[in-house]
Amino acid sequence: MLTFGLTVSLIGMGVVFVALVLLVYIIRAISRLAVLYEKSSAPPKVGAAKAPVRAPEEDDGEILAVITAALAAHTRKP
């Protein structure tokens, strides 16, 4: 009876191992296909460069106060 359990365990582990090895090779193949597809696709058209959008400069004092209050409330022990 013990040999049956060992046989089933070994077959199960073997099937899982083979499936994982196949999965590794499938992922590698898809990765290589993606690289080939990227190389073969046409490069984007070069247009006029836009100026980067800058966030308005504001006083971060209120944000800092909220973060500090949240940390204090979180670390306060009852």
mmCIF file of the N, C-alpha and C atoms, coordinates in Angstrom:
data_MODEL
# 
_entry.id   MODEL 
# 
loop_
_atom_site.group_PDB 
_atom_site.id 
_atom_site.type_symbol 
_atom_site.label_atom_id 
_atom_site.label_alt_id 
_atom_site.label_comp_id 
_atom_site.label_asym_id 
_atom_site.label_entity_id 
_atom_site.label_seq_id 
_atom_site.pdbx_PDB_ins_code 
_atom_site.Cartn_x 
_atom_site.Cartn_y 
_atom_site.Cartn_z 
_atom_site.occupancy 
_atom_site.B_iso_or_equiv 
_atom_site.pdbx_formal_charge 
_atom_site.auth_seq_id 
_atom_site.auth_comp_id 
_atom_site.auth_asym_id 
_atom_site.auth_atom_id 
_atom_site.pdbx_PDB_model_num 
ATOM 1   N N  . MET A 1 1  ? 0.821  -1.187 0.000   1.00 0.00 ? 1  MET A N  1 
ATOM 2   C CA . MET A 1 1  ? 0.000  0.000  0.000   1.00 0.00 ? 1  MET A CA 1 
ATOM 3   C C  . MET A 1 1  ? 0.869  1.257  0.000   1.00 0.00 ? 1  MET A C  1 
ATOM 4   N N  . LEU A 1 2  ? 2.005  1.194  0.663   1.00 0.00 ? 2  LEU A N  1 
ATOM 5   C CA . LEU A 1 2  ? 2.902  2.338  0.729   1.00 0.00 ? 2  LEU A CA 1 
ATOM 6   C C  . LEU A 1 2  ? 3.504  2.627  -0.641  1.00 0.00 ? 2  LEU A C  1 
ATOM 7   N N  . THR A 1 3  ? 3.794  1.603  -1.406  1.00 0.00 ? 3  THR A N  1 
ATOM 8   C CA . THR A 1 3  ? 4.392  1.813  -2.733  1.00 0.00 ? 3  THR A CA 1 
ATOM 9   C C  . THR A 1 3  ? 3.409  2.506  -3.661  1.00 0.00 ? 3  THR A C  1 
ATOM 10  N N  . PHE A 1 4  ? 2.108  2.262  -3.507  1.00 0.00 ? 4  PHE A N  1 
ATOM 11  C CA . PHE A 1 4  ? 1.116  2.934  -4.342  1.00 0.00 ? 4  PHE A CA 1 
ATOM 12  C C  . PHE A 1 4  ? 1.126  4.441  -4.077  1.00 0.00 ? 4  PHE A C  1 
ATOM 13  N N  . GLY A 1 5  ? 1.189  4.813  -2.817  1.00 0.00 ? 5  GLY A N  1 
ATOM 14  C CA . GLY A 1 5  ? 1.232  6.234  -2.466  1.00 0.00 ? 5  GLY A CA 1 
ATOM 15  C C  . GLY A 1 5  ? 2.492  6.907  -2.980  1.00 0.00 ? 5  GLY A C  1 
ATOM 16  N N  . LEU A 1 6  ? 3.618  6.252  -2.862  1.00 0.00 ? 6  LEU A N  1 
ATOM 17  C CA . LEU A 1 6  ? 4.867  6.815  -3.382  1.00 0.00 ? 6  LEU A CA 1 
ATOM 18  C C  . LEU A 1 6  ? 4.821  6.955  -4.893  1.00 0.00 ? 6  LEU A C  1 
ATOM 19  N N  . THR A 1 7  ? 4.243  5.956  -5.564  1.00 0.00 ? 7  THR A N  1 
ATOM 20  C CA . THR A 1 7  ? 4.141  6.008  -7.021  1.00 0.00 ? 7  THR A CA 1 
ATOM 21  C C  . THR A 1 7  ? 3.276  7.182  -7.459  1.00 0.00 ? 7  THR A C  1 
ATOM 22  N N  . VAL A 1 8  ? 2.142  7.352  -6.807  1.00 0.00 ? 8  VAL A N  1 
ATOM 23  C CA . VAL A 1 8  ? 1.253  8.466  -7.147  1.00 0.00 ? 8  VAL A CA 1 
ATOM 24  C C  . VAL A 1 8  ? 1.935  9.802  -6.879  1.00 0.00 ? 8  VAL A C  1 
ATOM 25  N N  . SER A 1 9  ? 2.658  9.895  -5.770  1.00 0.00 ? 9  SER A N  1 
ATOM 26  C CA . SER A 1 9  ? 3.373  11.131 -5.434  1.00 0.00 ? 9  SER A CA 1 
ATOM 27  C C  . SER A 1 9  ? 4.444  11.449 -6.468  1.00 0.00 ? 9  SER A C  1 
ATOM 28  N N  . LEU A 1 10 ? 5.224  10.456 -6.860  1.00 0.00 ? 10 LEU A N  1 
ATOM 29  C CA . LEU A 1 10 ? 6.280  10.678 -7.849  1.00 0.00 ? 10 LEU A CA 1 
ATOM 30  C C  . LEU A 1 10 ? 5.701  11.051 -9.207  1.00 0.00 ? 10 LEU A C  1 
ATOM 31  N N  . ILE A 1 11 ? 4.625  10.399 -9.604  1.00 0.00 ? 11 ILE A N  1 
ATOM 32  C CA . ILE A 1 11 ? 4.004  10.746 -10.886 1.00 0.00 ? 11 ILE A CA 1 
ATOM 33  C C  . ILE A 1 11 ? 3.467  12.177 -10.834 1.00 0.00 ? 11 ILE A C  1 
ATOM 34  N N  . GLY A 1 12 ? 2.827  12.554 -9.736  1.00 0.00 ? 12 GLY A N  1 
ATOM 35  C CA . GLY A 1 12 ? 2.297  13.912 -9.596  1.00 0.00 ? 12 GLY A CA 1 
ATOM 36  C C  . GLY A 1 12 ? 3.396  14.958 -9.630  1.00 0.00 ? 12 GLY A C  1 
ATOM 37  N N  . MET A 1 13 ? 4.481  14.711 -8.891  1.00 0.00 ? 13 MET A N  1 
ATOM 38  C CA . MET A 1 13 ? 5.591  15.670 -8.891  1.00 0.00 ? 13 MET A CA 1 
ATOM 39  C C  . MET A 1 13 ? 6.261  15.737 -10.254 1.00 0.00 ? 13 MET A C  1 
ATOM 40  N N  . GLY A 1 14 ? 6.342  14.599 -10.946 1.00 0.00 ? 14 GLY A N  1 
ATOM 41  C CA . GLY A 1 14 ? 6.929  14.593 -12.281 1.00 0.00 ? 14 GLY A CA 1 
ATOM 42  C C  . GLY A 1 14 ? 6.099  15.398 -13.259 1.00 0.00 ? 14 GLY A C  1 
ATOM 43  N N  . VAL A 1 15 ? 4.779  15.249 -13.193 1.00 0.00 ? 15 VAL A N  1 
ATOM 44  C CA . VAL A 1 15 ? 3.900  15.996 -14.092 1.00 0.00 ? 15 VAL A CA 1 
ATOM 45  C C  . VAL A 1 15 ? 4.016  17.494 -13.831 1.00 0.00 ? 15 VAL A C  1 
ATOM 46  N N  . VAL A 1 16 ? 4.049  17.883 -12.573 1.00 0.00 ? 16 VAL A N  1 
ATOM 47  C CA . VAL A 1 16 ? 4.177  19.302 -12.229 1.00 0.00 ? 16 VAL A CA 1 
ATOM 48  C C  . VAL A 1 16 ? 5.522  19.845 -12.698 1.00 0.00 ? 16 VAL A C  1 
ATOM 49  N N  . PHE A 1 17 ? 6.585  19.080 -12.507 1.00 0.00 ? 17 PHE A N  1 
ATOM 50  C CA . PHE A 1 17 ? 7.914  19.525 -12.932 1.00 0.00 ? 17 PHE A CA 1 
ATOM 51  C C  . PHE A 1 17 ? 7.963  19.727 -14.445 1.00 0.00 ? 17 PHE A C  1 
ATOM 52  N N  . VAL A 1 18 ? 7.432  18.763 -15.189 1.00 0.00 ? 18 VAL A N  1 
ATOM 53  C CA . VAL A 1 18 ? 7.433  18.872 -16.651 1.00 0.00 ? 18 VAL A CA 1 
ATOM 54  C C  . VAL A 1 18 ? 6.597  20.068 -17.094 1.00 0.00 ? 18 VAL A C  1 
ATOM 55  N N  . ALA A 1 19 ? 5.458  20.295 -16.452 1.00 0.00 ? 19 ALA A N  1 
ATOM 56  C CA . ALA A 1 19 ? 4.611  21.430 -16.808 1.00 0.00 ? 19 ALA A CA 1 
ATOM 57  C C  . ALA A 1 19 ? 5.332  22.749 -16.539 1.00 0.00 ? 19 ALA A C  1 
ATOM 58  N N  . LEU A 1 20 ? 6.051  22.849 -15.428 1.00 0.00 ? 20 LEU A N  1 
ATOM 59  C CA . LEU A 1 20 ? 6.784  24.077 -15.124 1.00 0.00 ? 20 LEU A CA 1 
ATOM 60  C C  . LEU A 1 20 ? 7.925  24.314 -16.110 1.00 0.00 ? 20 LEU A C  1 
ATOM 61  N N  . VAL A 1 21 ? 8.613  23.248 -16.495 1.00 0.00 ? 21 VAL A N  1 
ATOM 62  C CA . VAL A 1 21 ? 9.688  23.397 -17.482 1.00 0.00 ? 21 VAL A CA 1 
ATOM 63  C C  . VAL A 1 21 ? 9.113  23.857 -18.815 1.00 0.00 ? 21 VAL A C  1 
ATOM 64  N N  . LEU A 1 22 ? 8.007  23.278 -19.226 1.00 0.00 ? 22 LEU A N  1 
ATOM 65  C CA . LEU A 1 22 ? 7.361  23.711 -20.467 1.00 0.00 ? 22 LEU A CA 1 
ATOM 66  C C  . LEU A 1 22 ? 6.921  25.166 -20.376 1.00 0.00 ? 22 LEU A C  1 
ATOM 67  N N  . LEU A 1 23 ? 6.420  25.570 -19.233 1.00 0.00 ? 23 LEU A N  1 
ATOM 68  C CA . LEU A 1 23 ? 5.993  26.947 -19.045 1.00 0.00 ? 23 LEU A CA 1 
ATOM 69  C C  . LEU A 1 23 ? 7.169  27.914 -19.172 1.00 0.00 ? 23 LEU A C  1 
ATOM 70  N N  . VAL A 1 24 ? 8.326  27.536 -18.659 1.00 0.00 ? 24 VAL A N  1 
ATOM 71  C CA . VAL A 1 24 ? 9.521  28.376 -18.791 1.00 0.00 ? 24 VAL A CA 1 
ATOM 72  C C  . VAL A 1 24 ? 9.876  28.567 -20.262 1.00 0.00 ? 24 VAL A C  1 
ATOM 73  N N  . TYR A 1 25 ? 9.860  27.492 -21.034 1.00 0.00 ? 25 TYR A N  1 
ATOM 74  C CA . TYR A 1 25 ? 10.205 27.591 -22.446 1.00 0.00 ? 25 TYR A CA 1 
ATOM 75  C C  . TYR A 1 25 ? 9.157  28.370 -23.236 1.00 0.00 ? 25 TYR A C  1 
ATOM 76  N N  . ILE A 1 26 ? 7.906  28.229 -22.877 1.00 0.00 ? 26 ILE A N  1 
ATOM 77  C CA . ILE A 1 26 ? 6.857  28.992 -23.554 1.00 0.00 ? 26 ILE A CA 1 
ATOM 78  C C  . ILE A 1 26 ? 7.016  30.482 -23.280 1.00 0.00 ? 26 ILE A C  1 
ATOM 79  N N  . ILE A 1 27 ? 7.319  30.837 -22.044 1.00 0.00 ? 27 ILE A N  1 
ATOM 80  C CA . ILE A 1 27 ? 7.508  32.253 -21.700 1.00 0.00 ? 27 ILE A CA 1 
ATOM 81  C C  . ILE A 1 27 ? 8.730  32.818 -22.416 1.00 0.00 ? 27 ILE A C  1 
ATOM 82  N N  . ARG A 1 28 ? 9.800  32.049 -22.505 1.00 0.00 ? 28 ARG A N  1 
ATOM 83  C CA . ARG A 1 28 ? 10.986 32.512 -23.235 1.00 0.00 ? 28 ARG A CA 1 
ATOM 84  C C  . ARG A 1 28 ? 10.678 32.725 -24.708 1.00 0.00 ? 28 ARG A C  1 
ATOM 85  N N  . ALA A 1 29 ? 9.914  31.820 -25.308 1.00 0.00 ? 29 ALA A N  1 
ATOM 86  C CA . ALA A 1 29 ? 9.570  31.944 -26.721 1.00 0.00 ? 29 ALA A CA 1 
ATOM 87  C C  . ALA A 1 29 ? 8.708  33.180 -26.956 1.00 0.00 ? 29 ALA A C  1 
ATOM 88  N N  . ILE A 1 30 ? 7.752  33.415 -26.088 1.00 0.00 ? 30 ILE A N  1 
ATOM 89  C CA . ILE A 1 30 ? 6.896  34.592 -26.236 1.00 0.00 ? 30 ILE A CA 1 
ATOM 90  C C  . ILE A 1 30 ? 7.712  35.865 -26.062 1.00 0.00 ? 30 ILE A C  1 
ATOM 91  N N  . SER A 1 31 ? 8.666  35.855 -25.153 1.00 0.00 ? 31 SER A N  1 
ATOM 92  C CA . SER A 1 31 ? 9.523  37.018 -24.947 1.00 0.00 ? 31 SER A CA 1 
ATOM 93  C C  . SER A 1 31 ? 10.351 37.313 -26.199 1.00 0.00 ? 31 SER A C  1 
ATOM 94  N N  . ARG A 1 32 ? 10.901 36.281 -26.791 1.00 0.00 ? 32 ARG A N  1 
ATOM 95  C CA . ARG A 1 32 ? 11.683 36.478 -28.017 1.00 0.00 ? 32 ARG A CA 1 
ATOM 96  C C  . ARG A 1 32 ? 10.810 36.966 -29.160 1.00 0.00 ? 32 ARG A C  1 
ATOM 97  N N  . LEU A 1 33 ? 9.599  36.444 -29.274 1.00 0.00 ? 33 LEU A N  1 
ATOM 98  C CA . LEU A 1 33 ? 8.678  36.917 -30.306 1.00 0.00 ? 33 LEU A CA 1 
ATOM 99  C C  . LEU A 1 33 ? 8.316  38.382 -30.086 1.00 0.00 ? 33 LEU A C  1 
ATOM 100 N N  . ALA A 1 34 ? 8.138  38.785 -28.842 1.00 0.00 ? 34 ALA A N  1 
ATOM 101 C CA . ALA A 1 34 ? 7.818  40.180 -28.546 1.00 0.00 ? 34 ALA A CA 1 
ATOM 102 C C  . ALA A 1 34 ? 8.974  41.089 -28.945 1.00 0.00 ? 34 ALA A C  1 
ATOM 103 N N  . VAL A 1 35 ? 10.210 40.660 -28.687 1.00 0.00 ? 35 VAL A N  1 
ATOM 104 C CA . VAL A 1 35 ? 11.378 41.463 -29.069 1.00 0.00 ? 35 VAL A CA 1 
ATOM 105 C C  . VAL A 1 35 ? 11.455 41.582 -30.584 1.00 0.00 ? 35 VAL A C  1 
ATOM 106 N N  . LEU A 1 36 ? 11.219 40.494 -31.294 1.00 0.00 ? 36 LEU A N  1 
ATOM 107 C CA . LEU A 1 36 ? 11.238 40.543 -32.757 1.00 0.00 ? 36 LEU A CA 1 
ATOM 108 C C  . LEU A 1 36 ? 10.130 41.449 -33.286 1.00 0.00 ? 36 LEU A C  1 
ATOM 109 N N  . TYR A 1 37 ? 8.965  41.399 -32.665 1.00 0.00 ? 37 TYR A N  1 
ATOM 110 C CA . TYR A 1 37 ? 7.858  42.238 -33.091 1.00 0.00 ? 37 TYR A CA 1 
ATOM 111 C C  . TYR A 1 37 ? 8.183  43.712 -32.857 1.00 0.00 ? 37 TYR A C  1 
ATOM 112 N N  . GLU A 1 38 ? 8.824  44.018 -31.745 1.00 0.00 ? 38 GLU A N  1 
ATOM 113 C CA . GLU A 1 38 ? 9.200  45.402 -31.454 1.00 0.00 ? 38 GLU A CA 1 
ATOM 114 C C  . GLU A 1 38 ? 10.214 45.919 -32.483 1.00 0.00 ? 38 GLU A C  1 
ATOM 115 N N  . LYS A 1 39 ? 11.152 45.065 -32.874 1.00 0.00 ? 39 LYS A N  1 
ATOM 116 C CA . LYS A 1 39 ? 12.157 45.488 -33.844 1.00 0.00 ? 39 LYS A CA 1 
ATOM 117 C C  . LYS A 1 39 ? 11.553 45.685 -35.216 1.00 0.00 ? 39 LYS A C  1 
ATOM 118 N N  . SER A 1 40 ? 10.581 44.859 -35.585 1.00 0.00 ? 40 SER A N  1 
ATOM 119 C CA . SER A 1 40 ? 10.020 44.935 -36.926 1.00 0.00 ? 40 SER A CA 1 
ATOM 120 C C  . SER A 1 40 ? 8.966  46.017 -37.074 1.00 0.00 ? 40 SER A C  1 
ATOM 121 N N  . SER A 1 41 ? 8.405  46.499 -35.972 1.00 0.00 ? 41 SER A N  1 
ATOM 122 C CA . SER A 1 41 ? 7.370  47.525 -36.084 1.00 0.00 ? 41 SER A CA 1 
ATOM 123 C C  . SER A 1 41 ? 8.009  48.850 -36.466 1.00 0.00 ? 41 SER A C  1 
ATOM 124 N N  . ALA A 1 42 ? 7.248  49.662 -37.173 1.00 0.00 ? 42 ALA A N  1 
ATOM 125 C CA . ALA A 1 42 ? 7.755  50.940 -37.660 1.00 0.00 ? 42 ALA A CA 1 
ATOM 126 C C  . ALA A 1 42 ? 7.983  51.884 -36.489 1.00 0.00 ? 42 ALA A C  1 
ATOM 127 N N  . PRO A 1 43 ? 9.071  52.648 -36.541 1.00 0.00 ? 43 PRO A N  1 
ATOM 128 C CA . PRO A 1 43 ? 9.317  53.606 -35.462 1.00 0.00 ? 43 PRO A CA 1 
ATOM 129 C C  . PRO A 1 43 ? 8.280  54.728 -35.523 1.00 0.00 ? 43 PRO A C  1 
ATOM 130 N N  . PRO A 1 44 ? 7.960  55.324 -34.393 1.00 0.00 ? 44 PRO A N  1 
ATOM 131 C CA . PRO A 1 44 ? 6.954  56.390 -34.392 1.00 0.00 ? 44 PRO A CA 1 
ATOM 132 C C  . PRO A 1 44 ? 7.466  57.616 -35.132 1.00 0.00 ? 44 PRO A C  1 
ATOM 133 N N  . LYS A 1 45 ? 6.537  58.356 -35.718 1.00 0.00 ? 45 LYS A N  1 
ATOM 134 C CA . LYS A 1 45 ? 6.921  59.563 -36.449 1.00 0.00 ? 45 LYS A CA 1 
ATOM 135 C C  . LYS A 1 45 ? 7.413  60.610 -35.464 1.00 0.00 ? 45 LYS A C  1 
ATOM 136 N N  . VAL A 1 46 ? 8.465  61.299 -35.882 1.00 0.00 ? 46 VAL A N  1 
ATOM 137 C CA . VAL A 1 46 ? 9.030  62.330 -35.034 1.00 0.00 ? 46 VAL A CA 1 
ATOM 138 C C  . VAL A 1 46 ? 8.310  63.627 -35.344 1.00 0.00 ? 46 VAL A C  1 
ATOM 139 N N  . GLY A 1 47 ? 7.675  64.186 -34.359 1.00 0.00 ? 47 GLY A N  1 
ATOM 140 C CA . GLY A 1 47 ? 6.949  65.442 -34.527 1.00 0.00 ? 47 GLY A CA 1 
ATOM 141 C C  . GLY A 1 47 ? 7.595  66.524 -33.699 1.00 0.00 ? 47 GLY A C  1 
ATOM 142 N N  . ALA A 1 48 ? 6.891  67.620 -33.614 1.00 0.00 ? 48 ALA A N  1 
ATOM 143 C CA . ALA A 1 48 ? 7.386  68.726 -32.806 1.00 0.00 ? 48 ALA A CA 1 
ATOM 144 C C  . ALA A 1 48 ? 7.355  68.325 -31.342 1.00 0.00 ? 48 ALA A C  1 
ATOM 145 N N  . ALA A 1 49 ? 8.428  68.595 -30.658 1.00 0.00 ? 49 ALA A N  1 
ATOM 146 C CA . ALA A 1 49 ? 8.513  68.238 -29.247 1.00 0.00 ? 49 ALA A CA 1 
ATOM 147 C C  . ALA A 1 49 ? 7.692  69.222 -28.429 1.00 0.00 ? 49 ALA A C  1 
ATOM 148 N N  . LYS A 1 50 ? 6.890  68.681 -27.536 1.00 0.00 ? 50 LYS A N  1 
ATOM 149 C CA . LYS A 1 50 ? 6.078  69.529 -26.676 1.00 0.00 ? 50 LYS A CA 1 
ATOM 150 C C  . LYS A 1 50 ? 6.853  69.839 -25.403 1.00 0.00 ? 50 LYS A C  1 
ATOM 151 N N  . ALA A 1 51 ? 6.595  70.988 -24.876 1.00 0.00 ? 51 ALA A N  1 
ATOM 152 C CA . ALA A 1 51 ? 7.239  71.370 -23.620 1.00 0.00 ? 51 ALA A CA 1 
ATOM 153 C C  . ALA A 1 51 ? 6.659  70.522 -22.494 1.00 0.00 ? 51 ALA A C  1 
ATOM 154 N N  . PRO A 1 52 ? 7.476  70.090 -21.567 1.00 0.00 ? 52 PRO A N  1 
ATOM 155 C CA . PRO A 1 52 ? 6.950  69.285 -20.466 1.00 0.00 ? 52 PRO A CA 1 
ATOM 156 C C  . PRO A 1 52 ? 5.992  70.111 -19.605 1.00 0.00 ? 52 PRO A C  1 
ATOM 157 N N  . VAL A 1 53 ? 4.959  69.455 -19.147 1.00 0.00 ? 53 VAL A N  1 
ATOM 158 C CA . VAL A 1 53 ? 3.979  70.124 -18.303 1.00 0.00 ? 53 VAL A CA 1 
ATOM 159 C C  . VAL A 1 53 ? 4.477  70.086 -16.870 1.00 0.00 ? 53 VAL A C  1 
ATOM 160 N N  . ARG A 1 54 ? 4.546  71.230 -16.266 1.00 0.00 ? 54 ARG A N  1 
ATOM 161 C CA . ARG A 1 54 ? 5.033  71.305 -14.897 1.00 0.00 ? 54 ARG A CA 1 
ATOM 162 C C  . ARG A 1 54 ? 3.849  71.504 -13.970 1.00 0.00 ? 54 ARG A C  1 
ATOM 163 N N  . ALA A 1 55 ? 3.899  70.849 -12.859 1.00 0.00 ? 55 ALA A N  1 
ATOM 164 C CA . ALA A 1 55 ? 2.857  71.020 -11.850 1.00 0.00 ? 55 ALA A CA 1 
ATOM 165 C C  . ALA A 1 55 ? 3.031  72.381 -11.202 1.00 0.00 ? 55 ALA A C  1 
ATOM 166 N N  . PRO A 1 56 ? 1.921  73.016 -10.885 1.00 0.00 ? 56 PRO A N  1 
ATOM 167 C CA . PRO A 1 56 ? 2.052  74.329 -10.236 1.00 0.00 ? 56 PRO A CA 1 
ATOM 168 C C  . PRO A 1 56 ? 2.715  74.187 -8.873  1.00 0.00 ? 56 PRO A C  1 
ATOM 169 N N  . GLU A 1 57 ? 3.586  75.118 -8.586  1.00 0.00 ? 57 GLU A N  1 
ATOM 170 C CA . GLU A 1 57 ? 4.292  75.063 -7.305  1.00 0.00 ? 57 GLU A CA 1 
ATOM 171 C C  . GLU A 1 57 ? 3.374  75.614 -6.220  1.00 0.00 ? 57 GLU A C  1 
ATOM 172 N N  . GLU A 1 58 ? 3.108  74.805 -5.234  1.00 0.00 ? 58 GLU A N  1 
ATOM 173 C CA . GLU A 1 58 ? 2.221  75.200 -4.154  1.00 0.00 ? 58 GLU A CA 1 
ATOM 174 C C  . GLU A 1 58 ? 2.940  75.014 -2.830  1.00 0.00 ? 58 GLU A C  1 
ATOM 175 N N  . ASP A 1 59 ? 2.332  75.555 -1.820  1.00 0.00 ? 59 ASP A N  1 
ATOM 176 C CA . ASP A 1 59 ? 2.872  75.396 -0.481  1.00 0.00 ? 59 ASP A CA 1 
ATOM 177 C C  . ASP A 1 59 ? 2.528  73.990 0.007   1.00 0.00 ? 59 ASP A C  1 
ATOM 178 N N  . ASP A 1 60 ? 3.528  73.192 0.317   1.00 0.00 ? 60 ASP A N  1 
ATOM 179 C CA . ASP A 1 60 ? 3.307  71.821 0.755   1.00 0.00 ? 60 ASP A CA 1 
ATOM 180 C C  . ASP A 1 60 ? 3.099  71.721 2.257   1.00 0.00 ? 60 ASP A C  1 
ATOM 181 N N  . GLY A 1 61 ? 2.938  72.818 2.917   1.00 0.00 ? 61 GLY A N  1 
ATOM 182 C CA . GLY A 1 61 ? 2.769  72.808 4.364   1.00 0.00 ? 61 GLY A CA 1 
ATOM 183 C C  . GLY A 1 61 ? 1.511  72.085 4.798   1.00 0.00 ? 61 GLY A C  1 
ATOM 184 N N  . GLU A 1 62 ? 0.410  72.301 4.071   1.00 0.00 ? 62 GLU A N  1 
ATOM 185 C CA . GLU A 1 62 ? -0.851 71.654 4.436   1.00 0.00 ? 62 GLU A CA 1 
ATOM 186 C C  . GLU A 1 62 ? -0.761 70.145 4.224   1.00 0.00 ? 62 GLU A C  1 
ATOM 187 N N  . ILE A 1 63 ? -0.149 69.719 3.122   1.00 0.00 ? 63 ILE A N  1 
ATOM 188 C CA . ILE A 1 63 ? 0.011  68.287 2.850   1.00 0.00 ? 63 ILE A CA 1 
ATOM 189 C C  . ILE A 1 63 ? 0.890  67.649 3.911   1.00 0.00 ? 63 ILE A C  1 
ATOM 190 N N  . LEU A 1 64 ? 1.971  68.332 4.278   1.00 0.00 ? 64 LEU A N  1 
ATOM 191 C CA . LEU A 1 64 ? 2.862  67.819 5.308   1.00 0.00 ? 64 LEU A CA 1 
ATOM 192 C C  . LEU A 1 64 ? 2.149  67.695 6.655   1.00 0.00 ? 64 LEU A C  1 
ATOM 193 N N  . ALA A 1 65 ? 1.297  68.650 6.962   1.00 0.00 ? 65 ALA A N  1 
ATOM 194 C CA . ALA A 1 65 ? 0.549  68.595 8.222   1.00 0.00 ? 65 ALA A CA 1 
ATOM 195 C C  . ALA A 1 65 ? -0.420 67.421 8.235   1.00 0.00 ? 65 ALA A C  1 
ATOM 196 N N  . VAL A 1 66 ? -1.075 67.155 7.111   1.00 0.00 ? 66 VAL A N  1 
ATOM 197 C CA . VAL A 1 66 ? -2.017 66.035 7.031   1.00 0.00 ? 66 VAL A CA 1 
ATOM 198 C C  . VAL A 1 66 ? -1.283 64.708 7.170   1.00 0.00 ? 66 VAL A C  1 
ATOM 199 N N  . ILE A 1 67 ? -0.145 64.576 6.508   1.00 0.00 ? 67 ILE A N  1 
ATOM 200 C CA . ILE A 1 67 ? 0.632  63.338 6.595   1.00 0.00 ? 67 ILE A CA 1 
ATOM 201 C C  . ILE A 1 67 ? 1.123  63.125 8.021   1.00 0.00 ? 67 ILE A C  1 
ATOM 202 N N  . THR A 1 68 ? 1.604  64.189 8.653   1.00 0.00 ? 68 THR A N  1 
ATOM 203 C CA . THR A 1 68 ? 2.083  64.079 10.028  1.00 0.00 ? 68 THR A CA 1 
ATOM 204 C C  . THR A 1 68 ? 0.959  63.689 10.970  1.00 0.00 ? 68 THR A C  1 
ATOM 205 N N  . ALA A 1 69 ? -0.226 64.280 10.797  1.00 0.00 ? 69 ALA A N  1 
ATOM 206 C CA . ALA A 1 69 ? -1.366 63.938 11.649  1.00 0.00 ? 69 ALA A CA 1 
ATOM 207 C C  . ALA A 1 69 ? -1.787 62.484 11.443  1.00 0.00 ? 69 ALA A C  1 
ATOM 208 N N  . ALA A 1 70 ? -1.767 62.016 10.207  1.00 0.00 ? 70 ALA A N  1 
ATOM 209 C CA . ALA A 1 70 ? -2.136 60.623 9.933   1.00 0.00 ? 70 ALA A CA 1 
ATOM 210 C C  . ALA A 1 70 ? -1.136 59.667 10.576  1.00 0.00 ? 70 ALA A C  1 
ATOM 211 N N  . LEU A 1 71 ? 0.141  59.958 10.479  1.00 0.00 ? 71 LEU A N  1 
ATOM 212 C CA . LEU A 1 71 ? 1.157  59.111 11.117  1.00 0.00 ? 71 LEU A CA 1 
ATOM 213 C C  . LEU A 1 71 ? 1.020  59.106 12.624  1.00 0.00 ? 71 LEU A C  1 
ATOM 214 N N  . ALA A 1 72 ? 0.742  60.287 13.187  1.00 0.00 ? 72 ALA A N  1 
ATOM 215 C CA . ALA A 1 72 ? 0.574  60.358 14.640  1.00 0.00 ? 72 ALA A CA 1 
ATOM 216 C C  . ALA A 1 72 ? -0.637 59.557 15.082  1.00 0.00 ? 72 ALA A C  1 
ATOM 217 N N  . ALA A 1 73 ? -1.733 59.650 14.316  1.00 0.00 ? 73 ALA A N  1 
ATOM 218 C CA . ALA A 1 73 ? -2.939 58.881 14.675  1.00 0.00 ? 73 ALA A CA 1 
ATOM 219 C C  . ALA A 1 73 ? -2.705 57.393 14.523  1.00 0.00 ? 73 ALA A C  1 
ATOM 220 N N  . HIS A 1 74 ? -1.911 57.004 13.550  1.00 0.00 ? 74 HIS A N  1 
ATOM 221 C CA . HIS A 1 74 ? -1.651 55.581 13.304  1.00 0.00 ? 74 HIS A CA 1 
ATOM 222 C C  . HIS A 1 74 ? -0.759 54.976 14.390  1.00 0.00 ? 74 HIS A C  1 
ATOM 223 N N  . THR A 1 75 ? 0.229  55.737 14.826  1.00 0.00 ? 75 THR A N  1 
ATOM 224 C CA . THR A 1 75 ? 1.195  55.183 15.787  1.00 0.00 ? 75 THR A CA 1 
ATOM 225 C C  . THR A 1 75 ? 0.766  55.376 17.237  1.00 0.00 ? 75 THR A C  1 
ATOM 226 N N  . ARG A 1 76 ? -0.303 56.120 17.468  1.00 0.00 ? 76 ARG A N  1 
ATOM 227 C CA . ARG A 1 76 ? -0.766 56.346 18.835  1.00 0.00 ? 76 ARG A CA 1 
ATOM 228 C C  . ARG A 1 76 ? -1.332 55.045 19.402  1.00 0.00 ? 76 ARG A C  1 
ATOM 229 N N  . LYS A 1 77 ? -0.879 54.719 20.617  1.00 0.00 ? 77 LYS A N  1 
ATOM 230 C CA . LYS A 1 77 ? -1.353 53.490 21.264  1.00 0.00 ? 77 LYS A CA 1 
ATOM 231 C C  . LYS A 1 77 ? -2.510 53.834 22.189  1.00 0.00 ? 77 LYS A C  1 
ATOM 232 N N  . PRO A 1 78 ? -3.552 53.016 22.225  1.00 0.00 ? 78 PRO A N  1 
ATOM 233 C CA . PRO A 1 78 ? -4.714 53.314 23.086  1.00 0.00 ? 78 PRO A CA 1 
ATOM 234 C C  . PRO A 1 78 ? -4.423 53.131 24.561  1.00 0.00 ? 78 PRO A C  1 
# 
